[in-house]
Amino acid sequence: MTAAVGPEIAKFLAGSFPNLDIGDDDDLFDGGIANSLFTIQLIMFVEKRFAVQIPNEDLELDNFRTVTAMTKLVERLTQARSDV
């Protein structure tokens, strides 16, 4: 499943911003792409699509800044779930 995390997040972003070409390491916040409302939508998408619950301590902008950062977050949360 982890191989599909990045492409799924990229697909969500492409659907939300069809006129932008967002790379895996493009900063969504510094680039002015994402605002606080979109960040909530992004969190909800990640939790639902990948069946993870993002703990409060992981609700930091750095975890949602890039596709790469979100992929690492999902992989870490998925790994933690399977280790239990």
Buried (B, 14 or more C-beta within 10 A) or exposed (E): EEEEBBEBBBEBBEEBBEEEEBEBEBBBBEEEBBEEEBBEEBBEBBBEBBEBEBEEEBEEBEBBBBBBBBBBBBBEBBEEEEEE
